């Protein structure tokens, strides 16, 4: 079912919207959550909470890309859950740990972090990439997919994916340094 | 206040969750040309095309030569002006696959596609990464083509295997395909998106595209 039809169901408060969302995006959402939480039960819970979140967000929101909209809810819930469960522990999610390289080392930025400011620069950064590089970046750092899966699905070697990501992290770091954002 | 490395990383991770929905949609639907399962080896693709095209030609050459014995009296001469068996129009796949010799040029890579350079068709066969393009379409042709997309037949739960991918670049950055209903969720923005066919293009739409490809003059 097309996204706009599923959104229409949410707006009409028709619970079939949940079934249709799950049919179309359930597998992707569970995969996203599992890659962050490493637990099927926790991933299932986050995905169920995603549909509740979507139900409550509409009608007000009318997303054009329902999959993207749902994935943002799932990602947010999964990251929050991970942080709650790991607040006493060191170390983090492997994909996110790599992003440490994007943070300028000599930065002394002291301003308050505002929601949305950095994301504008991230969008510009992503728009400047070729489609394939952008997809590799997002698969790793938004969807937290393992390198082996990215390599298999894009028909490239893992070594190539690692090299691409390394260069993208460097490029992002240079741009964040220049913008004085972190 | 000075931020720790942990706070900076947290901020970066959180802000990644706010990236543009279009980039996420693109990521979710992207299928690498290196791994697309719809891509067939060249020899098989050529064989399938040969069967489709020759099948159409054979059907066209068959004419009924004997009268219907059950309804006509003996010794009655064969009926005159018996209509030919209607031909199935060639599929859009077959039409596009045969149009790779079109003189309108190729585009070397998806990155080189101009999404703001007028309205034109772009297509790609399963056995190649080369992109072929039509001449620029007139406004009338564009409107007709878009209206004919809705005349397609829904394919049901299983998408047919395709030999070609085709897109209509509308000149303003938007991209659509005759294989998907023309709804907001099926419009690409400056991207030749991958898709699974939800519609079978109608004979009228195929005929419209055939006219475009055969008529070099256009504007």
Interface residues (C-beta under 8 A of the other chain):
Chain A: X2 X3 X4 X28 X63 X64 X65 X66 X67 X68 X69 X71 X72 X75 X76 X79 X92 X96 X99 X100 X102 X103 X107 X108 X109 X110 X112 X113 X115 X116 X117 X118 X119 X122 X123 X126 X127 X130 X131 X132 X134 X135 X138 X139 X141 X142 X143 X152 X153 X154 X155 X156 X182
Chain B: X1 X2 X3 X5 X7 X8 X9 X11 X12 X13 X14 X15 X16 X17 X18 X19 X20 X21 X22 X23 X24 X25 X26 X27 X28 X30 X32 X33 X34 X35 X110 X111 X181 X183 X184 X185 X186 X191
